[in-house]
Amino acid sequence: MTTRARFLPPWLMTGARFILGLALAAMLWEAAVLLLGIRPHILPRLSTILSAIAATPGAYWSGFLRTLAETLIGFAAGGIVGVLNGVLFFRAPALRDLLFPIFVVSQTIPVIAFGALVVLWFGNTMLAKAVIAFYLTFFPVTVNTLLGLQSVDPRHTALLRSFGASGRQQLLRLQLPMALPQIFVALRLAASLSLVGAIVGEWFGDTTGLGVLLLQAMYNENVVGLWAAILCAAVLGTGFYGLVALAERRILFWGAEQ
Amino acid sequence: MNRGALRGALGVALLLILWEGLARGLALPSYTLPSVSEILLSAWTTRQALLTAAWFTLAEALAGYAIGCVVGIGIALLLSLLPPVRRGVMPVMMAINSVPVAAWSPLLLLWLGVGMASKIAAVALAVGFTVFLSALAGLDRVDRRAADLMRSFGAGPLSILWRLRLPTALPLIAAGMRVSTVRSLIVAIVTEMLGAYGGLGWIIYQAVVQIDFVAVWSAILVASALSLAFFGLVGVIERRVIFWRSS
């Protein structure tokens, strides 16, 4: 390690390296398209895409916000229901046996078909998109919560019980904290999945959102517009994933990696 | 049959009875929720079209799945053998992966057209990344001391890869492949909905446009059955091949 590294806070170093990496990637992209003569039909120059976004920032910004809202609502609902389900299944194995196969089957239903039904049920609203995002996220969180709770050493639970801890105390003080690393693995996956749900949900004739921008660009064979929407989706996906990962590192301060 | 499986069957049966009772008792219109018997009947009468579509979708999913697995595992092996290349390539991989598959689908459709190629590519992309990431995680999981021991006996990198790393990584690779089965069919169907000449996604799209929701449900039925069968098959193969799997 260099001496300078020690005086800079680590987050600043990470941030600087991240920005440097981004700048490098942007230059590589631009240079590759120019030098290799890639046709704009395949991959337009990054500067072209960015200027397309700059030309109509309003459309992209409102689409970004709309999709973000849908993603967040779906993710939050999926996360909460997933953890509650996991706890419920852990406490009541009979219920788990009864319901788990149905959950598994529900996950084999293609989102797109489910989306068509949800839009019909809830109308073409933001709620419908959030429900689709929810549907994609609750299952992985349920599974990992259950796995995490089941992996708690029964001797620890027995010790707590011998001190007179109630079931709720055992759950909140021991079992849930021990399960948190597993739960966060699922939450990170859910962050990506909820975005997919929101985007696909918007394909059913909405007017704003990144999914709408994607479809419109596809129908107009507007490759630059398509790439602009893809870029926005990547920023949204990476940002949200990063936030969840950051929360994970803050909350799991004891560093229980797996 | 053990008690868990019995309860599971009971749960599914209860759900179906509840569903049928709700749909009939409240006389729900079929665009809200058709009864189970109605869906089964419709699936049976349109079985010819559904089977053709299912075959179409399955072919796309299987082709994409095979390509995705081979490419994903291949790249993971290559990168684990060449650490300097890995450091350069990984950020690019993560950047591609940060874009949801659903966002790539329209682009693939523009590039490769409405035919099967765009669906196969979308499935290969989704499966490839899942398998690639799990394979890389598996290859990294090898105990350093075991690798050092083999090296001290004069084993080369390839020999260590074949005898130690790959067997250690296989359970994780298999887990990635198992998760990918369901995903491959879903991605194929999603991409079909954006434009296709056939397949379950195409049937679902047309049924939605014609507001024929019994047809949507029967296509869902076929798609779910197909996914479960594919998932089960890969699970069986996995248990046969990876007999040393610890958990």
Boltz contact constraints between the chains, C-beta under 6 A:
constraints:
  - contact:
      token1: [A, 97]
      token2: [B, 4]
      max_distance: 6.0
  - contact:
      token1: [A, 97]
      token2: [B, 7]
      max_distance: 6.0
  - contact:
      token1: [A, 97]
      token2: [B, 8]
      max_distance: 6.0
  - contact:
      token1: [A, 98]
      token2: [B, 7]
      max_distance: 6.0
  - contact:
      token1: [A, 98]
      token2: [B, 11]
      max_distance: 6.0
  - contact:
      token1: [A, 99]
      token2: [B, 11]
      max_distance: 6.0
  - contact:
      token1: [A, 101]
      token2: [B, 8]
      max_distance: 6.0
  - contact:
      token1: [A, 101]
      token2: [B, 12]
      max_distance: 6.0
  - contact:
      token1: [A, 102]
      token2: [B, 11]
      max_distance: 6.0
  - contact:
      token1: [A, 102]
      token2: [B, 15]
      max_distance: 6.0
  - contact:
      token1: [A, 108]
      token2: [B, 182]
      max_distance: 6.0
  - contact:
      token1: [A, 108]
      token2: [B, 224]
      max_distance: 6.0
  - contact:
      token1: [A, 108]
      token2: [B, 227]
      max_distance: 6.0
  - contact:
      token1: [A, 108]
      token2: [B, 228]
      max_distance: 6.0
  - contact:
      token1: [A, 109]
      token2: [B, 220]
      max_distance: 6.0
  - contact:
      token1: [A, 109]
      token2: [B, 224]
      max_distance: 6.0
  - contact:
      token1: [A, 110]
      token2: [B, 186]
      max_distance: 6.0
  - contact:
      token1: [A, 110]
      token2: [B, 189]
      max_distance: 6.0
  - contact:
      token1: [A, 110]
      token2: [B, 223]
      max_distance: 6.0
  - contact:
      token1: [A, 112]
      token2: [B, 189]
      max_distance: 6.0
  - contact:
      token1: [A, 112]
      token2: [B, 190]
      max_distance: 6.0
  - contact:
      token1: [A, 112]
      token2: [B, 193]
      max_distance: 6.0
  - contact:
      token1: [A, 113]
      token2: [B, 204]
      max_distance: 6.0
  - contact:
      token1: [A, 113]
      token2: [B, 216]
      max_distance: 6.0
  - contact:
      token1: [A, 113]
      token2: [B, 220]
      max_distance: 6.0
  - contact:
      token1: [A, 116]
      token2: [B, 208]
      max_distance: 6.0
  - contact:
      token1: [A, 116]
      token2: [B, 216]
      max_distance: 6.0
  - contact:
      token1: [A, 195]
      token2: [B, 100]
      max_distance: 6.0
  - contact:
      token1: [A, 196]
      token2: [B, 100]
      max_distance: 6.0
  - contact:
      token1: [A, 196]
      token2: [B, 102]
      max_distance: 6.0
  - contact:
      token1: [A, 199]
      token2: [B, 100]
      max_distance: 6.0
  - contact:
      token1: [A, 199]
      token2: [B, 102]
      max_distance: 6.0
  - contact:
      token1: [A, 200]
      token2: [B, 102]
      max_distance: 6.0
  - contact:
      token1: [A, 214]
      token2: [B, 103]
      max_distance: 6.0
  - contact:
      token1: [A, 214]
      token2: [B, 106]
      max_distance: 6.0
  - contact:
      token1: [A, 218]
      token2: [B, 106]
      max_distance: 6.0
  - contact:
      token1: [A, 226]
      token2: [B, 106]
      max_distance: 6.0
  - contact:
      token1: [A, 226]
      token2: [B, 107]
      max_distance: 6.0
  - contact:
      token1: [A, 230]
      token2: [B, 99]
      max_distance: 6.0
  - contact:
      token1: [A, 230]
      token2: [B, 103]
      max_distance: 6.0
  - contact:
      token1: [A, 233]
      token2: [B, 99]
      max_distance: 6.0
  - contact:
      token1: [A, 233]
      token2: [B, 100]
      max_distance: 6.0
  - contact:
      token1: [A, 233]
      token2: [B, 103]
      max_distance: 6.0
  - contact:
      token1: [A, 234]
      token2: [B, 98]
      max_distance: 6.0
  - contact:
      token1: [A, 234]
      token2: [B, 99]
      max_distance: 6.0
  - contact:
      token1: [A, 237]
      token2: [B, 98]
      max_distance: 6.0
  - contact:
      token1: [A, 237]
      token2: [B, 100]
      max_distance: 6.0
  - contact:
      token1: [A, 238]
      token2: [B, 98]
      max_distance: 6.0
